[in-house]
Amino acid sequence: MELSALLLSRLQFAFTVSFHIIFPSFTIGLAVWLTALEAVYQGTGRPVFRRVFEFWLKIFGVAFGLGVVSGIVLAFQFGTNWSVLSRMSGPIQGPLLTYETFTAFALEASFFGVLVFGRRRVPPWLYLFSTAMVALGTTFSAFWIMVNNSWMQVPVGYSLENGAFVPKDWAAIIFSPVVWVRFPHMLLASFITGAFCVAATGAWYFLRKEFEAEARVMLRMGLFLAALFVPAQLLFGHLTGDYVHKYQPAKFAAIEGRWETEQPAGEVVIAWPNSKKEANDFEIKIPFLGSLIASMSFDSKEVGLKDFPVHERPPVVIPFFSFRIMVGCGLAMLALAWLGPYLIWKGRLEQSRWLLWLIFLSFPLPFIATLTGWFTAEVGRQPWTVYGVLRTADAATPFLTTRAVAISLVLYFVLYSFIFLFGVFYIYRLLQAGPAGALVTASHDATPSRPMSVAKTPLVNGQAQEARGD
């Protein structure tokens, strides 16, 4: 395969967006959980909830900062690597990204400062309100990004005028039924990511026999929330598959590994798709199940990849395997999310070290599921950038050289690797320190204009004595 400017641009965007999505998928769910945690603390007055809140607020701040830094680059790449896409879709994508700035960024920037500096300066109800506004801001951000991406997946409400996509019906764009399937799917993925990371941290502390009161809160809240969210996610995952089946049949056939049109259709459980032979090697298939999954009937006719011209087919191997990895992660999380609360009800979870180890080791699963879900959606969309109307090869900057993209790709890789390693190391240090008994509160002379003044804040010993009660 030739390393062209187009291929390197695709690899570059794939690398940067894969790096970036790790952090929002974590912080969106964590922000909502922090809101619930602060509400429980204010409702019960139990210091253990305050300690857990303060602990996760620090981790949220680091992850949020990493998400912002890594996400800014994506907007630049639209101009440098995908200028034709920017010119043609700017009338639609430009306003959508502006709405994100006016809603999400404004809420996050305004109220996150209150979370960091305002505990002793604002009344409790305003502090809780600020926590909720940060969570709402992260949700708005996900919403506008999903509206943007969903329009590229299923473009509606536009007309092509003078070589540009001109919006004709903003309601159709924003309230597209595809948005209201894919947005909850992404939101639930974030909630599950936050829940499993919290539960895994609680399991880790139990295994280390540290911070048991705080670990109990993390483990139980994380598992109970996961037990609610994972089944809902499986439902919206199926609904997402329905839109793919309806609007993107070539992608659906690639995900299924189906080369020939079948009636009824079997479900390929595992195989190795061979594009040269236009067939699957080592195939294991369940009869009739493909029709049932796709159309909720046992005899539906399901289209195969051979029904599409070769130049309109997506790559098969990546969406085929990434979809199955995503589903496998989802089923594993469902098992843990239901087994954990069952053992909590029986009063045996904290003594079941094998399950604590499984819960601790499960923290990568929601990240893997999110990434493979995006790989399925974006690689399966090829060869289109705006599905059916703008090919990826035509969306790239025409005068971009292979050398220029290669240099920028290497620089991005080095810089992002440094940022990731530093961020992960710092978060690991916070996790090692744990939810310390003393509550850390910004001193009266700490100011938002001097953020590092918080770093000099000492532990408040008077509060430390209070904090040990649960």
C-alpha positions in Angstrom: 0.0 0.0 0.0 1.4 3.4 -1.1 2.0 5.9 1.7 0.2 8.8 0.0 -0.7 12.1 1.6 -4.3 10.9 1.7 -3.5 7.7 3.6 -1.2 9.5 6.0 -3.8 12.2 6.6 -6.3 9.5 7.4 -3.9 7.8 9.8 -3.1 11.1 11.4 -6.7 12.0 12.1 -7.4 8.5 13.3 -4.5 8.7 15.7 -5.4 12.1 17.1 -9.1 11.4 17.4 -8.5 8.0 19.0 -6.2 9.6 21.6 -8.7 12.4 22.2 -11.8 10.3 22.6 -10.3 8.4 25.6 -10.6 11.5 27.8 -14.1 12.8 27.0 -15.5 9.3 27.2 -14.1 9.2 30.8 -14.9 12.8 31.9 -18.5 13.0 30.6 -19.5 10.1 32.8 -17.4 11.1 35.7 -18.9 14.6 35.7 -22.4 13.2 36.0 -21.2 10.8 38.8 -19.6 13.7 40.7 -22.9 15.6 40.6 -24.7 12.6 42.1 -21.9 12.2 44.7 -22.1 15.8 45.7 -25.9 15.6 46.0 -25.5 12.5 48.3 -22.9 14.3 50.4 -25.1 17.3 50.9 -28.2 15.1 51.6 -26.5 12.9 54.1 -23.6 15.0 55.5 -21.4 11.9 55.6 -17.7 13.0 55.1 -16.9 9.8 53.2 -18.8 11.1 50.2 -17.0 14.4 50.4 -13.6 12.7 50.5 -14.5 10.5 47.5 -15.7 13.7 45.6 -12.5 15.6 46.3 -10.4 12.7 45.2 -12.2 12.2 41.9 -12.4 15.9 41.3 -8.6 16.0 41.0 -8.6 13.2 38.6 -11.4 14.8 36.6 -9.4 18.0 36.3 -6.3 16.3 34.9 -8.3 14.2 32.4 -10.4 17.2 31.4 -7.3 19.2 30.7 -5.8 16.4 28.6 -9.0 16.2 26.6 -9.1 19.9 25.9 -5.4 20.0 24.8 -5.7 16.9 22.5 -9.1 18.0 21.0 -7.9 21.5 19.9 -5.7 19.9 17.3 -8.6 18.2 15.6 -10.1 21.5 14.5 -6.7 22.5 12.9 -6.6 19.3 10.9 -9.8 20.2 9.2 -8.1 23.2 7.7 -4.6 21.7 7.0 -5.5 18.2 5.8 -9.2 18.4 4.9 -9.6 21.8 3.3 -12.1 20.6 0.7 -14.3 19.1 3.4 -14.0 22.4 5.4 -15.0 24.5 2.4 -17.9 22.3 1.3 -19.3 21.4 4.7 -18.4 24.6 6.5 -21.9 26.1 6.3 -23.2 23.2 8.4 -20.3 22.0 10.5 -19.1 25.6 11.3 -22.3 26.6 13.1 -22.5 23.2 14.9 -19.0 23.6 16.3 -19.9 27.2 17.3 -23.0 26.0 19.2 -20.6 23.7 21.1 -18.5 26.7 22.0 -21.5 28.8 23.1 -23.0 26.0 25.2 -20.6 23.4 26.3 -17.3 25.4 26.6 -19.1 28.3 28.2 -20.6 26.1 30.9 -17.4 24.2 31.6 -15.2 27.2 31.7 -17.5 29.2 33.9 -18.4 26.6 36.5 -15.3 24.4 36.7 -13.6 27.3 38.4 -16.3 27.2 41.1 -15.6 23.5 41.7 -11.9 24.1 42.1 -11.9 27.4 44.1 -15.5 27.8 45.3 -16.1 25.2 48.0 -15.5 27.8 50.8 -16.8 30.8 48.9 -20.2 29.8 47.7 -23.2 28.3 49.4 -23.6 24.5 49.2 -26.6 24.7 46.8 -24.5 26.8 44.3 -21.6 24.4 44.6 -24.0 21.5 43.7 -25.5 23.6 40.9 -22.0 24.3 39.5 -21.2 20.6 39.5 -24.4 19.9 37.6 -23.5 22.7 35.1 -20.1 21.2 34.4 -21.8 17.8 33.8 -24.3 19.5 31.5 -21.5 21.2 29.6 -19.7 18.0 28.9 -23.0 16.5 27.8 -23.7 19.4 25.4 -20.2 18.9 24.0 -21.0 15.3 23.2 -24.3 16.3 21.8 -23.0 18.8 19.2 -20.1 16.5 18.2 -22.6 13.7 17.6 -24.9 16.0 15.6 -21.9 16.9 13.5 -20.7 13.4 13.0 -24.2 12.0 12.5 -24.8 14.5 9.7 -21.6 13.2 8.0 -22.9 9.6 8.4 -26.5 10.4 7.2 -26.6 13.8 5.6 -30.0 15.5 5.8 -31.5 19.0 5.6 -29.1 20.4 3.0 -28.8 21.3 -0.6 -25.6 21.4 -2.7 -25.1 25.0 -4.0 -22.0 26.3 -5.7 -19.9 23.4 -4.4 -21.0 23.7 -0.8 -23.5 22.0 1.5 -26.0 24.7 2.4 -28.3 24.1 5.4 -32.0 24.2 4.4 -33.5 22.6 7.5 -31.7 23.0 10.8 -34.4 21.0 12.6 -33.9 18.1 10.3 -30.1 18.3 11.0 -30.2 18.6 14.7 -33.3 16.4 15.4 -32.4 13.7 12.9 -33.5 10.3 14.2 -30.0 9.1 13.7 -28.7 11.7 16.2 -31.2 10.5 18.8 -29.9 7.0 18.5 -26.2 7.7 18.3 -26.0 10.5 20.9 -27.5 8.3 23.7 -25.2 5.5 22.6 -22.2 7.7 23.1 -23.5 9.2 26.3 -24.1 5.7 27.8 -20.6 4.7 26.7 -19.2 7.6 28.8 -21.4 6.7 31.8 -20.2 3.1 31.7 -16.6 4.2 31.3 -16.9 6.4 34.4 -18.7 3.7 36.4 -16.2 1.0 35.6 -13.2 3.2 36.3 -14.7 4.1 39.7 -15.6 0.5 40.5 -12.2 -0.7 39.4 -10.5 1.8 41.7 -12.6 0.7 44.6 -11.7 -2.9 43.9 -8.0 -2.0 43.7 -8.1 -0.3 47.2 -9.9 -3.4 48.6 -7.2 -5.7 47.2 -4.6 -3.4 48.8 -6.6 -3.1 52.0 -6.6 0.7 51.9 -9.2 3.3 52.2 -11.9 0.7 52.8 -14.8 3.2 53.5 -14.1 5.1 50.4 -13.5 2.0 48.4 -16.9 0.6 49.4 -18.6 3.8 48.1 -16.7 3.6 44.8 -17.2 -0.1 44.3 -20.9 -0.2 45.1 -21.9 3.0 43.3 -19.8 2.1 40.3 -21.3 -1.4 40.0 -24.9 -0.4 40.6 -24.7 2.3 38.0 -23.0 -0.1 35.5 -25.8 -2.6 36.1 -28.3 0.0 34.9 -26.3 1.5 32.1 -24.9 -1.6 30.3 -28.3 -3.2 29.4 -29.5 0.2 28.2 -26.3 0.5 26.1 -27.0 -2.9 24.5 -30.4 -1.7 23.5 -29.1 1.5 21.9 -26.3 -0.4 20.3 -29.0 -2.5 18.6 -30.9 0.7 17.5 -27.6 2.0 16.1 -27.3 -1.2 14.1 -30.8 -0.6 12.8 -29.8 2.8 11.3 -26.7 1.3 9.8 -28.8 -1.4 8.2 -31.2 1.1 6.8 -28.9 3.9 5.6 -25.5 2.3 5.2 -26.1 -1.3 3.8 -22.5 -1.7 2.6 -21.1 -0.9 6.1 -23.6 -3.4 7.6 -22.6 -6.1 5.2 -18.9 -5.5 6.1 -19.6 -5.6 9.8 -21.5 -8.9 9.3 -18.8 -10.3 7.0 -21.5 -11.1 4.4 -20.3 -11.3 0.8 -23.3 -12.9 -0.8 -26.9 -11.8 -0.5 -28.7 -14.4 1.6 -32.3 -15.2 2.4 -32.5 -16.2 5.1 -29.2 -14.9 6.3 -26.8 -16.5 8.8 -24.8 -14.7 11.4 -21.0 -15.0 11.0 -19.7 -15.4 14.5 -16.0 -15.5 13.6 -14.0 -15.7 10.4 -11.2 -14.1 8.5 -12.6 -11.9 5.7 -10.6 -12.4 2.5 -11.2 -9.4 0.2 -9.2 -11.0 -2.6 -11.3 -14.1 -2.7 -14.5 -12.2 -1.7 -15.2 -14.8 0.9 -14.5 -15.7 4.5 -11.8 -18.1 5.7 -12.3 -20.2 8.8 -15.9 -19.2 9.0 -18.2 -20.2 11.8 -21.8 -19.2 11.1 -25.2 -19.6 12.9 -28.1 -20.1 10.4 -31.1 -17.7 10.5 -29.5 -15.5 13.2 -28.3 -12.9 10.7 -31.9 -12.2 9.5 -33.2 -12.1 13.1 -30.5 -9.6 14.2 -30.9 -7.4 11.1 -34.7 -7.4 10.6 -36.2 -9.2 13.6 -37.5 -12.1 11.3 -36.1 -15.5 10.4 -36.5 -15.2 6.6 -35.4 -11.6 5.6 -33.2 -11.0 2.6 -29.9 -9.4 3.6 -27.7 -7.8 1.1 -24.0 -8.9 0.6 -20.9 -6.9 -0.3 -20.8 -8.3 -3.8 -24.0 -6.3 -4.6 -21.9 -3.1 -4.4 -19.2 -2.0 -6.8 -15.7 -2.6 -5.4 -14.9 1.1 -5.3 -17.9 1.7 -3.0 -17.2 -1.0 -0.5 -15.6 -0.2 2.9 -12.6 -2.1 4.2 -13.9 -5.3 5.7 -11.4 -6.6 8.2 -11.3 -3.6 10.6 -15.1 -3.1 11.0 -15.7 -6.9 11.1 -13.3 -7.5 14.0 -13.7 -4.1 15.8 -17.4 -4.7 16.0 -16.9 -8.1 17.6 -14.4 -6.8 20.1 -16.8 -4.1 21.1 -19.6 -6.6 21.6 -17.3 -8.9 23.5 -16.3 -6.1 25.9 -20.0 -5.2 26.3 -21.0 -8.7 27.3 -18.0 -9.0 29.7 -19.0 -5.7 31.4 -22.6 -6.9 31.6 -21.6 -10.1 33.4 -19.5 -8.1 35.9 -22.1 -5.4 36.3 -24.8 -8.0 37.3 -22.6 -10.4 39.2 -21.1 -7.6 41.4 -24.4 -6.3 42.8 -25.6 -9.8 43.3 -22.7 -10.6 45.6 -23.1 -7.2 47.3 -26.7 -8.2 48.0 -25.4 -11.5 49.4 -22.8 -9.6 51.4 -19.9 -11.6 49.8 -18.3 -9.2 47.3 -15.6 -7.8 49.5 -14.5 -11.3 50.4 -14.5 -12.5 46.8 -10.9 -11.6 45.8 -11.2 -13.3 42.4 -14.1 -11.0 41.5 -12.3 -8.0 42.9 -9.4 -8.8 40.6 -11.7 -9.2 37.6 -13.4 -5.8 38.4 -10.0 -4.1 38.8 -8.7 -5.6 35.6 -11.9 -4.6 33.7 -11.2 -0.8 33.7 -9.7 -1.0 30.1 -12.9 -2.6 28.7 -15.1 0.5 28.3 -12.2 2.4 26.6 -11.6 -0.6 24.2 -15.3 -0.8 23.5 -15.5 3.0 22.8 -12.5 2.9 20.5 -13.6 -0.2 18.6 -17.1 1.3 18.2 -15.6 4.4 16.6 -13.4 2.3 14.4 -16.5 0.4 13.2 -18.4 3.6 12.5 -15.6 5.5 10.8 -13.8 2.8 8.8 -17.1 1.3 7.8 -18.2 4.7 6.4 -15.4 4.6 3.8 -14.9 5.5 1.0 -17.1 8.4 2.0 -16.4 11.4 4.3 -20.0 12.7 3.9 -21.8 9.5 3.2 -22.9 9.1 -0.4 -22.0 12.6 -1.5 -18.4 13.4 -0.7 -15.6 10.8 -1.1 -12.7 10.8 1.3 -10.2 11.1 -1.6 -12.0 14.2 -2.8 -12.2 15.8 0.7 -8.5 16.0 1.3 -6.4 19.1 0.7 -5.3 18.7 -2.9 -1.8 20.3 -2.7 -0.8 18.5 0.5 2.5 16.6 0.2 3.3 13.2 1.6 6.5 14.6 3.3 4.5 17.4 5.1 1.9 14.9 6.4 4.6 12.4 7.5 6.5 15.1 9.4 3.3 16.3 11.2 2.3 12.7 12.0 5.6 12.0 13.6 5.4 15.2 15.6 1.9 14.5 16.7 2.9 11.0 17.8 5.9 12.2 19.8 3.9 15.1 21.4 0.8 13.0 22.2 2.9 10.2 23.6 4.6 12.6 26.0 1.3 14.1 27.0 -0.3 10.7 27.5 2.6 9.3 29.5 2.7 12.4 31.7 -1.0 12.4 32.2 -1.3 8.7 33.0 1.7 8.9 35.4 0.2 11.9 37.2 -3.3 10.2 37.5 -1.5 7.0 38.7 0.2 9.1 41.4 -3.2 10.5 42.5 -4.6 7.0 42.6 -1.7 5.8 44.7 -2.2 8.6 47.2 -5.8 7.8 47.4 -8.6 9.8 49.0 -6.5 11.1 51.9 -8.2 11.6 55.2 -7.6 15.4 55.2 -9.8 17.4 53.0 -7.9 19.7 50.6 -9.6 23.1 50.4 -8.3 26.1 48.5 -7.0 28.7 50.9 -8.6 32.2 51.0 -5.7 33.7 49.1 -6.0 31.2 46.2 -7.4 32.9 43.1 -8.6 31.7 39.7 -6.1 34.1 38.1 -3.3 32.2 39.7 -4.3 28.5 39.4 -1.0 27.2 40.8 -1.9 28.9 44.1 -4.0 25.8 44.8 -0.9 23.7 44.7 0.4 25.4 47.8 -2.8 24.8 49.7 -2.0 22.8 52.9 -4.1 20.1 54.3 -6.6 21.4 56.7 -6.0 19.6 59.9 -9.2 20.6 61.6 -11.1 19.1 58.7 -8.9 16.0 58.8 -10.2 15.1 62.2 -13.8 15.6 61.0 -13.2 13.7 57.8 -12.4 10.3 59.3 -16.0 9.8 60.4 -18.2 8.1 57.7 
